[in-house]
Amino acid sequence: MRRPTLHAVAARAGVSKSSVSRVINGEPTVAPEIRQIVMAAVTELGYVPNGAARNLVTQKTNTIAIIVSDPPAGLVSDDPMFAMVVRAASRALEAAGKQVSLVLAGSAESRLRVEQYLAAGHVDGAMLVSMDGSDPLPAVLARTGLPVVSHGRLATPGLMPYVDNDNVGGATRAVQHLLDQGRQRIATISGPLDMQAAQERLNAYRQALQDTDRRSIVALGDFTRISGADAMRQLLQDDPHLDAVFAANDLMAIGALRTLRESGRRVPDDVAVVGFDDIEAALYTAPPLTTVRSPMGEQAASTVRLLLNLLANGSADSVILPTELIIRESA
């Protein structure tokens, strides 16, 4: 039985052979509806492109690396973000006709392997997922000369384009909501200060209180539940009369809720609690958590689109996505 040809796919899809070729080669300039029609014809006919020949012609591998930088031990170990980001980014890349290579890095040895892997031309570009502000991996990737974009703003500006959420606007709305409720002693549980998102959320909290002549009450966490519980204990010891807390992520807010319950404080009657991220668990806390919704799935998909644009055009501008305050019973 003869293998289906490019010409047969074009005839079945009702488009030109050049359009089929652009879809097969993963070019982002193809309209989504044309891509869908062509891929349906490819599936129906069982067409298998000659990858080796295609790569020789295009000088491309049609493969994108998703590079996840392992955080320091214990840090954000229970954060569901990484799985959500990898899943959403993989789906977006597959929809664009790209193959996905998942690469983990955390040690000096693994960073060297990543640099060698990219420099050897095994992938056309890479998406970096890193939450550690002191992570040396972004600089390693930048010097490979390969197109790389970051999921989240990096501590070192200008290394690569990024897609991030509006941390400042989200945190400002969270604190303003507590102020509008008449809360007088509003504390915060900050994330690690070498992380860009944690810095932005903390600075926004401080600015909102400064604008109303209130003092900042800060405890540090590391974006985990246990650190939120410990930080809440510290805050109650330092200021037993505080009546609200803004946690820089939902996991720390969930830890804070547990400490408040153990200490006999009622939420929100005695202490109101607001988190950040709107993870699924925020719906099932007692009481349900007021939080800032940051579109994690959309952020990952937008990061993929930014990378595809960078691959196609050689340049791309960073993107900040809007956030939204979701009001529930905790505040």
Summary of the structure (lengths in Angstrom):
residues: 331
radius of gyration: 23.5
end to end distance: 67.0
largest distance: 80.0
contacts: 1146
relative contact order: 0.12
helix: 45%
strand: 17%
